[in-house]
Amino acid sequence: MGSRKEVSLCVMTPEMYRAYFREYENDPDLYLPGQPYVPYVYSEEAVERYVRRQQALERIPLAILWGDEIAGEIVLKNIEPGRSATMGIALKNASWKDRGIGTEAERLAVRYVFRELDIPVLYADALRGNARSRHVLEKVGFDRIREDRNFVYYRIDRDLDLEIREMETEEEIRGKALVHWRCWQEAYRDLVSRDYLERLTLEKCEETAFRWRDNLLIAKDSGRVVGFLGYGEGQDPPEDGEVYALYVLPEYWGRGVAQRLMRAGLERLKAYPRIRLWVLKENRRAIRFYEKYGFSPDGEEKPLPSLAAEEIRMTLEQLGEDGTDAKERGTAGEKK
């Protein structure tokens, strides 16, 4: 019946769905423990409802083709353009299992999401008892991120095409503003006043971005701004350097973007005897990150009434007691 090279994907049409479901059989491996097995019975009306539901939820259904024959389907759901999507897969019946078709189809789907849809993160899940599905996901390159009583959850990230540079163009300024706005709305949701977040619009972040253009490094992945760092002369005291801001889109956390920005910022501040920054007192994740680079709280705090929060100041002496500089300490922290 051919080789794996004949596997391909195309958008599933209603006519293709009707042909697919006429030969569809329920997969017992896709049932929860204790859930009774119910054989699938073809229904034209049920297929139409299924198709309409896919359209209403703005999912992308892909047919898995073996030559000209439909072997299964991949559904891309929870699509957030530029951020993430979730993949689900089903084969038409048991005759298509253990032939490498699902594995190749998943590889093609990952490539489609990363290249054609320009989405950097793809999620998937599998029943804990479905060893075959879990094996395929891990073979394709998905990493296990968590599990619950019934499911194991996976994630795969597009390889970064990362560039760190000074912000220059209007497009980059708007990209920086979007990162700023999204980080506050998503990462700071439980750290600051909800009223403040409601008032902090994308338009306000753009106004700030156009006013503050100097001493600003951006991180770009495949041409898209995904993070930024502001740096310069300290405000208190001015003879110190300061990291004014460091933001990275949540979907890029844990992928080395913040580390690259921090190392580049420290390089530009290397002439200062010490570097300071302010961070929300409850932002434990950020505090741990800065500690890897040798920053530590210096006892200074300030209330932020409009945010219903407090900030603490952290200071980095440019040379540590062991003689290592900040960049070396940060690199060591990444290896832990």
N, C-alpha and C positions, 0 to 999 in steps of 0.2 A: 504493500500500500504506500510505498514511497519512503522517504527519509525525513528526519527532523527538519531539514532545510525547507520543507514544503509548508511548515507552520507559518501562518500569517494572521494579521488582525485587520478587521475593517469594522466600520460602524454598523451595528445591527439595525436593520430596518424592520418594520412591522411584519412584512412578508417573510423575512428570514426568521423572525421569532416564531411565527406559526409553524414553519418547517422544523425548527429546532424543538419546539415543545411536543410535536407529534411523536417524536422518538425519545422524549425525555423520560428518565426513570429517576425516582428519588434515590439519593445516595445515603445509605444508612450511616455513613461516617459523619454526616452533617447534622445528626440528631443529638440533642442534649441527653445526658445520662438519665434513664428512666422515661424518656419521652417515647411514646408508642410510635412504631413505624406505620405510616399510612401510604400505600402505593399511590403514585400520581395518576390521575385520570385527566386526559386532555379535554379542555373546554375552550371553545373559541372565545366565549365571553370573558373567561378568566385571563386569557392571553391579552385581550384588549385592555382589560383593567390593569394588568401588569405593565403594559407598554405606556398607558396613560400616566401611571404612577411614576415611572422612570422619567417621563417628560416633565411632570409637575415638580419633581424634586431636582430637576436640572442635572440629572446624572448622564454619564456618557457610557452607553452600552456597546461593548465591542464583541464581535463574533470571533471565536477562535476557529480558524480555517485550517483543515488538512487538505491541501489541494483545493478542490471546490466544495468539499463537504464540511458542514458545520460540526465541530467536535465539542464545542462548549461556549461559554460566555465569560467575559470579564466585565465587571461593572465598576466604573470610577464614580465614587460618590463623595459627599461632604467636600465638594470642590471649593476651595478658596483661592481664586486666581492669585498667582505670585507667592502663595504661602504653602498650602498642603492639599492633599487629597487622600482618599482611602480606597483601597482596591479589594474587590471580592471576586472569587472565581468559582465556577462550577462546570463540570464536564457533563456531556449529554447523558451518558450512561456508563456503566462499568466497563464496557468494551474499550473505552478510551483511556483507561487507567494504565499506569505502569509502562507507558510507551514514550515518555519524555515530552509528551505534547504539552502538558500543563506547565512544566518547567520552562520550555522555550517560550510559551505564550506569556508567562509572567515576566521573563526577561524583555520581551518585546513591549509589554505594557509599561514596564519601568522606563524603558528608553523613550516611549511615546510621551509619558508624563514629563520627563525631564527635558526632552528636546522640543517636542511639538507644543506642549501646553506651557512650557517654561515654569514648571512648578518644582521647587527644590526638595520637597519632602513628601514621601509617600508612606502611608500607613497600611497595615493589613492585620488580620487576626485569624486565629484558627482554634478549633476546639482542643482542649487539653488532651483529649483522648485520640485525636486525629493525628497520629504520628506521621503519616504520609504527607499531609498538608504542611505540617510544621517543618518537616525535612526539606520540602521543596522551597519554602520561603527562605530558610537559612542557606540553602544551596545557591539561591539567586543572589543573596547578599543582604537580606533583611537581618536586623539585629533585634533580639528580644529585649523589650523595654519594661514590661510588667506582665503580671498575670493575676487572674482572680479564680474563683471556684470553678468556672467553666471554660474560660478562654485564656489564650496566650496572645499578647499583643506585640506587634512588630513595627519597626520603622527602618526605612532606608533613605539615605541622603545623597543627593547629587554631589559628585566631586566638585569641589570649589575651584572656580577660575578667579582667584582673589587678587585684587589690586588695591594697594594702600597708596593714597595720593592726597595732595592738597585739594580742597574743594575749589572749583573754578567756574563751571558753567551754570546757567540758569536751571538746566535739567537736574544737575547735581544738587543745587540748592533746594529745589522742590523735593528731591529724593531724601535729602537730609531731614527736611521738615516732616515728611511722612514717617520716617523712622522715629523721630522725636515724639510725634503724636501717638503712634501705635504703641511705643514702649510705655508711655504714661497710661494709656487706656487699658493695656493688657497686663503689663508687668507690675504696675503700681496700683492696680485696682483695689487691693486689700491693704495698701500701705498709707494712702492719703484720703482726704475727704472726697466723697462722691460728688459733692457740689462743685468742688474745684475741677474735677475731671470733666464734669458736664460743661463748665465754662471754657475749658481748654480745648478749643476747636482746631481743626487742621489749618484753618485760615490764620489763626493766631500764631501757630507754629511756623507757618510760611512767612509771616511778617517778621518774626524773630530771626528766621534763617536769612532773610534778605538784609536785615540790619547787621547781623553778626556773621561776616564772611571770612574774616582773617583768622589765622592760627587755628584752622579747622581741618582735621584729617578725616577722610571718608574711606570706608571699605566698600569696594564694588565687587559683586559676584556676577560674572558674565554681563557686565555693563550696568547692573542694577545696584543702587546704593542700599547696603544692608546694615551699616553701622557707621558711627562717627565718634571722634574724640576732639574735644576742645582743650587747648593748652595755652600757656603764656605766663606773663609776669604775675606774681602773687598779689593779692589785694591786701593781705594782712599777714606778715609784712611784705612790702613790695620786693625786697631783695631775695625772696624765695620764689621758686617756680610753683605753678599750680596746674592741676588737671581740673578744668572747669566742668567737663561733662564726658561721660562715656556711655553710649547706648548702642545696643545690638538687637536686631529683630529677634523675638523669642524663638522662631524656628531655626535660628542660627546659633543658639546657645549650645555650648559644648563642642563646637566645631573649630575652635581656634581663632575666630574672628576677633574677639575681645583681646586675646593675647597678642595678636599681630598689631592691633591698634595701640595697645599699651606700650609694647616695645618701641614702636615708631614714635610715640609721644615722649617716652623717656629719653630717647635719643635726642630729640629736639630740646629737651630740658636739662641736658647733661651738664651745662655750665653752672647751674644753680647748686648751692650747697645742700639744699633740702627742697623737697617738693611736698606740697600740701593738697588736700582735696576734702570736700564735704560730701557726706553720704547720709541717706536716711537711716536713722538709728535702728529701725526695724528691718532694714534691707540686709538680712543675714547673708544672702547669696553674694551680694556685691562686696560686703565687708570681708568675707572669706577670700574672694578673688583678690582684693587689694592686699590682703595679708600675705598672699603668695609672692607678691612683689616687694615685700619688706615694709609696707605701710602698717602703722599701728595707731590706735587712738591716742591722742595727746592730751585728753582731758577737756578740750574745748567743746562746748555744745551750744546750740541755739534753737529756740523754738520757732516754728513756722506756723503761726496762727491760721493763715489762709488755707494751709494744707491739713490742719489738725494733726501735725506731725512734728518731729524733732530731727535735727541733723547733728551728727558728730563730726569732728575734724580728725583726719588721719594724716600723719606725717611720715615721710620717708627721708632718712638721711642718705645721701647719695652713696656713701661707702659704709658698708656694714662692718661689724666688729671682726668678721672673718676676712675682710678685704675684698669681698665680692661686690660687684655693682648690682644695680636694680635689675638689669636685664638678665644677669646670670641667676639671680634668686628666682625671678619669674619662670625661667626655663626649668629650673630644678623643681619648682612647685608643680609644673605641668606634668612632670614625670612621676609624681607620687601616685 
